[in-house]
Every structure is written in C-alpha cells, then in structure tokens.
Amino acid sequence: MEIQEYLRLFVEQVRATSILEWLAVGFGVTEVLLAKRNHIGLYPMGIIAILLSLYLKLNAKLYAESLLSMYYLVMSIYGWVIWSKRKANKQEALPVSWTTKQELQIAFAIAIGGYFILYFALINFTDSDVPILDAFVSSVAWAGMWLLARRKIENWIFLNVSNIVAIPLMWHKNFVMFALLTLFLFIVAIFGYFDWKKIYKKQLLSKK
C-alpha cells in the first residue's frame, strides 16, 4: 500500500511539473550527452538549462543552489571561450590526474568554508527553509567544480556527494524532474570516475 501511495504521489508530481522545469531538464540532459561526446554544443545547451533552473530555484527560495547555478553559468561561458580558443590553436588538453595532498586540502577548505559562509548568509539574510541542505549541496559542488576544472579524478566523488543530497532536496521542493535529472547525473558521475581512471592509466602507458 505504501508503494502504491509513493507511485501515486510521483505521478501527481510529474503531472504538476511546469513547462519551464521540463525544458530545463531537457536542455540539461542534452548538455550531458554532448559532454560525453566531447562536443562544444554542450555549452550553449548548458547555459540555457542553467538560466531556466536559476529562475525556478530563486522562486523556490533555494538561494545557495541559485548561487551555484550562477557559478555554473560563469564557468560555462568561460569553458565555451577556452574550448573555442583551444580548438583554434590546436592546444593539448590538461591531462587527467589524481589530486595531490595540497589540492585535496584546498578542496576540503572550499567545501567546509563555503558551507559555513553559505549557511550564515542563508539564515541571516534570506527566508530559506532548508539552509543546511542548500548550503551543503552548493559548497561541496563548488569544491567538485574546482577539481573538475583542474581535471582531477576525485572531482566525481565530490560532485556525487553533492548529488546524493541534492536528490531529496529537489524532491522536497517538488522539483521531481530536477530530482530525476540529479539522479541521472549521479549515475553519469559514477561512470565518469571509472572512465577518468582508465584515461589516467592510458596517459601513463603512452609516456612509457
């Protein structure tokens, strides 16, 4: 009976999903698929998805998540420019590598420091009703994005710690499609972790 109740609730939430959320998820999935193909089109698709989700999250009082979306927006524009220049100049990409002890300390500092800063801001300057989860998801994702920019294998671990908490947060806010998208990203990140380990091993073999 409980399973039937959960299914009924899920169907109701899907039916109540706004067109904007469907579009944001659609562009988000397209971005991920293009990223797997190493296609530059991932950036415009990602920017559209970010702008749509940013509008929805602000309305849902997910302020730290909104700030994270703004960070993603800046990084997407930056990545689009760098990617275009790299292709034009035929530059070699930064190699995949494991995180050094110093880099790991920086990543934890970003996550922990970011959490306390965001939590303080949320409880003192906003009407957020989920400051703990909102701050945690965003601060850990910041650390993961920093490691991703440096092409560190551990970025997938940080991003998935953020994702696993973001799934129930999105569900709590009745963003059922965002919750499913985050679950999809969680699965992709698992494969990403093992794929990057293989890439790292190939790099080592190519140097021998």
Summary of the structure (lengths in Angstrom):
residues: 208
radius of gyration: 18.1
end to end distance: 60.6
largest distance: 61.3
contacts: 627
relative contact order: 0.11
helix: 83%
strand: 1%
